[in-house]
Every structure is written in C-alpha cells, then in structure tokens.
Amino acid sequence: MKVTNEKRGGTSGTFTARLYIPDNSQAAAFYGSGDQNLKRAEAMFGVQIVARGNELVIRGDEEAVDRVADLFERVLESCEGAPEAAGSQINYALDALREDPEAELEELLAEAIPVPSRRRFIRPRTAGQRVYARSIRDHTIIFAIGPAGTGKTYIAMAMAVDMLMREEVRRLVLVRPAVEAGEKLGYLPGDFTEKVAPYLRPLYDALHDMMDFDRAMRLVERGIVEVVPLAYMRGRTLNESFVVLDEAQNTTYEQMKMFLTRLGFGSKAVVTGDITQIDLDENVRSGLVEVQDILKGIDGTDFVYLTRRDVVRHPIIQRVVDAYDNYEAKHRADRRASAARAGKRRPSGPAKTGE
C-alpha cells in the first residue's frame, strides 16, 4: 500500500493537501460509516475534509492541514498488510490525541499490540493503559491495581500473546485463585477441575479474543497455554514463561509469596487485581495489599495504578464505579461521624475526690 500526499497553498491563506489511498477496503475502513472518522478529525483540527472515491482532500490553515495529513499518512502506513485495521487505528489515534494533544504520534502508533486475530491489534486506550503496557515491556514483575473495566487483564493478555507469537517466551500460564471454592467447593457438582472451571472462564474468554478458537485450543492441548487455578502452581518453576495472575486481591500473603517464587529464568509475571473488591474473610489480609509494602522499590518490579479514568468498557461501567465510590465514601463518613458522636456521649466516670 502506498499513500500519496500533495499539498498546495492558496491565495487566501487556505492550504490544500491531497492523499490518495489505492486500497479500496482500506479507504472504506479508514473513512468509517458515513465518513464518521473524517468528521471526527474535522471537528478536532478545524479543517475541511472531503472524500472523493479513494482521494482525500484536506483544506484549512497550513499548520492544521500539515498535522492532519501527517496523522492520516502515518496511520495508513501503520496498517500496511492489515487494511481492515485502518478504521480502528484512526479512532485510536484520535482518542489518544484528544486526551493528550502533545502526544508523539509515532510513539502512540507503535504501542499497538499485534495479536493473531481478525482484530490484528490491541491498543492501550488511555494514558494509564499506555504506562501499563510500557511497564510490562520494561520490567520482570508488574502489579496492575485498579477498578473493573480498566483493562488490567486484557492488556496483560495481549502482551503475553504477542510475546508468545514472537517466541520471546515458550509458554503462557494464566492463573486465578478460586476463592469461593474453599470450604464450599464440596457442595458443587463434579470433580475439582469441573468445580473451578467457572473461575477460570474469564481467562479463556480473553484468550479467545486474542486468537481464533481452534488455534487457542491447540495451544492449550499442547500445554503451550495453560489456564490453571492458583493452587496448582505450588511446587512448580516456570522458565521462559509469561505468567498472568488475575484477581490477585483474593490471594493470601502465603499464596502471593508462593506465586512470585515460581518464576524461573526468562520469565515475566503480571499480577492484576482490584483491592476494593476483596472476597477473603475479613480477618485475612490480601496478599496484593501487603505486597505493595514488601516489594516497593525492588529492582525489576513495578506497580501501576489505574483509575476510573482508565475505564474503557461500556460508559455505564464508569458511572457504576463512580456511584460505588461515592456510596462507600458517604458510608465511611457516616461511620466516622457516628463514632465521634458515640465518643462524646461516653461517660467520663466518677470524679476523683481528694482526702
């Protein structure tokens, strides 16, 4: 695919740039339904964009025209060999530039994570997710802590699949604690594997989103990809593996220590969790909470904290997270006020008298 670009200046201070996209399918994906992607760019940069078949005409002041033409050209070239990805790639670039207008475009586009599925790329969608993806590239043990919908598991899985496909690791091991399966496990039907399967289902779902089902199942059958409950990790040493521990807020101190000491040579571990949704008994402290103090500042480790600003699920999820945060904050304030009132009412005891 070759994108041709030509710019001309007009007498009224208006400049025009023309881009030609030879690939029809790429042009259609890039424009979007009803040219919605082009309309987004017009609104963001204050230019006029007209699509004439495979040709784009961009008009406006020189700086804006240059910026839009450069953006379009870089996005289209980044999709070479994957024309169907042009639409999602331009949307990703526009989202990122809206959030951070000074962001380096080349760096943004380079952060797309290739995966062997029809989607072709998984992209960090927020500034926090981009920091997270970079941390995974640069560190051996990464802890991602944040609320639901921030992409903690999804970004880790995409990075893991990418490293597996590029043969930087030989195995992908996906781990989850089955907290509710503790004492209550015996009441569920089936053998142990059948009982814990529901707790591992979200990891299978994410895996199937990264690659087609048959390919994923072949890798599972060959043991190249494992999806296992945390209890099965004891006694193992994992060399040249990418290991993801999901829902780590439900690990105990002992389980977290056991998991982290399973790593062998050439391995990487990503630990994800939401410390506001701990399902352990009240008298059991979360291993994910404690590890923040234990490993703080240790070389080769990193802690990434995602917030509700990084929520990328349906917009209602962010509203749900905000509502729960407000509800919990109000109840904490009410408890403190109640405790303060109780303290004021507490009798001071009989007064001492001198002899």
MOHUSUL-V207583 format. One record per helix or strand. SS is the DSSP state (a for helix, b for strand). FROM is the first residue (numbers start at 0). LEN is the number of residues. If there is no record, write none. Layout:
ss->(SS;SS)
from->(FROM;FROM)
len->(LEN;LEN)
This chain:
ss->(b;b;a;a;b;b;a;a;a;b;b;a;b;a;b;a;a;a;a;b;a;b;b;a;b;a;b;b;b;a;b;a;a)
from->(2;14;23;32;47;54;61;82;104;112;120;126;140;151;170;178;182;191;212;224;229;237;240;247;251;252;262;267;285;286;300;307;314)
len->(7;7;8;13;5;6;17;17;6;2;2;12;5;14;6;3;5;19;9;5;4;1;6;3;1;8;1;6;1;8;5;3;31)
